[in-house]
Amino acid sequence: MTIAVLSRSLLCPLLLPFYRPVWRAVTLLLSMLLSAFVSAQPSMQPPPAARLIVLSDIEADPDDAQTLIRLLLYANEIDIEGLIATTSVHQKDRIAPETMHQIIEAYGAVQPNLTKHAAGYPAAAFLHERVAAGVAAYGMQGLANQPLSDGAKLIIEALEKDDERPLWISVWGGANTLAQALQHLQARVTAKTLAAYISKLRVYTISDQDDSGHWLRSEFANLFYIVSPGGYNAATWTGINTVVEGIDNTTISNAWLSQHIQQDHGPMGALYPDVAYGMEGDTPAWLNLIPNGLSWPEQPAWGGWGGRYTHYQPKLSDIAPDGFTGGVPVLPEPRAIWTNAIDTVYPLNAAEFGRSLVPDTNAIKGFRATLWRWRDAFQHDFAARMDWTIMPYAQANHPPVPGLKHAAQLQVKSGEYFALDARDSSDPDGDSLQYYWFNYAEPGTLPNHPVDIGAANISRVNVKAPAVTSQQTLHFIVAVRDRGTPALTRYARVIVTVMP
């Protein structure tokens, strides 16, 4: 029913004594109010495949090779436009694009088998063409008198493409190749054109591994930037490999990696190196780009496999200025950035009887919790993708498909009961499904008052909206997990607006 028809059916008896101009004014007012409400809601349309350029100091630490192997297994869902070999504070005077080519060769050997499990895996030749050399010198001082690197040219070409999607720059080492590209543009294009290019960029750097990150954030006030600056011990990304007391850390153990990733998993598994300093410290820089129903890359405060981040200007004292940085100076942040957020998590325990999943009574709180709370899920997903490299379709597991019986955005009244219903979920392998609903309180406007769902491990739950005196927003997540091997999880997010 259109707004005009709805308005006429409700208001015509009241408007009969009035003139037609009054009727038109009322209809216009109602239309404006409806438009204002719709425009104020965040878009819940699934985001398109992300465009991605990687900057990696590969060979400085085995974790870059680990991360690249994982990334290529998702090359059907993320548009990889560049793989740029760079320096960092841990590798100041050399770059190693040849290692990227070696890993792509291994990918090429298994790409035909990957396509049996999912469409869209690019040919190895396509990826080889996207490998480029960045600046083979360290930091901002390394840019002096340097010709424009092939890596910087690749970034510029990507920015100039006629493509409306954001361009994600995932920085696993130093960021000076991005700085070189933007310096080049700054000197050659109009301020309006440069601003348009900056508006396309989405940067996530794994801490600051040279001094160019601080320069970028200072020079370009509107540059979208996710980073945990300062000492590494104050960084969200460390949640991927930190052993956490009170939970099961099996999926980051050497034994688990050996069994599920490295051994008997074809050429890519054989190339996956042992951990030296920390498993896959760079992976969080792109993990939120996987379209799993939980992560919405344009909304870092909503949280996802790669962590959750809020927009503010951190204090110098909060970023561990005396912590380990490899020697990169820690300076006060010049402006607001997307950085560490805090989640409070009650780990789930499998119960022998009764409800299959029961939250622990002890909460774990912190910035790392925004990432490790999903760790088992994304590790199992990685293991399944490694299986795809060697197994036929019928012998491997594939992720479930969550399905809601209602819209992903709901509006309810204060104190009102409403249903959350995921009974349209399915599994491509015919596996049994396990459900778990929860109120992800921190992304909403009532972060300190999570809504209790009761028996949360069923597909359809009834929830009572909190009593409110002003409009509030709640985020509910259903985690749909299959019982295949390894068990895989996908999500649906429902945003509920509670009106007083």
Secondary structure, 3 states (H helix, E strand, C coil): CCHHHHHHHHHHHHHCCCCHHHHHHHHHHHHHHHHHHHHHCCCCCCCCCEEEEEEECCCCCHHHHHHHHHHHCCCCCEEEEEEEECCECCECCCCCHHHHHHHHHHHHHHHHHHCCCCCCCCCHHHHHCCEEECCCCCCCHHHCCCCCCHHHHHHHHHHHCCCCCCEEEEECCCCHHHHHHHHHHHCCCCHHHHHHHHHHEEEEECCCCCCHHHHHHHHCCCCEEECCCCCHHHCHHHHHCCCCCCCCCHHHCHHHHHHHHHCCCHHHHHHCCCCCCCCCCCCHHHHCCCCCCCCCCCCHHHCCCCCCEEEECCCHHHCCCCCCCCCCCCCCCCCCEEEECCEEECCEEECCCCCCEEECCCCEEECCHHHHCCHHHHHHHHHHHHHHCCCCHHHCCCCCECCCCCCCEEEEECCCEEEEECCCCECCCCCCEEEEEEECCCCCCCCCCCCCCCCCCCCEEEEECCCCCCCEEEEEEEEEEECCCCCCEEEEEEEEEEEC
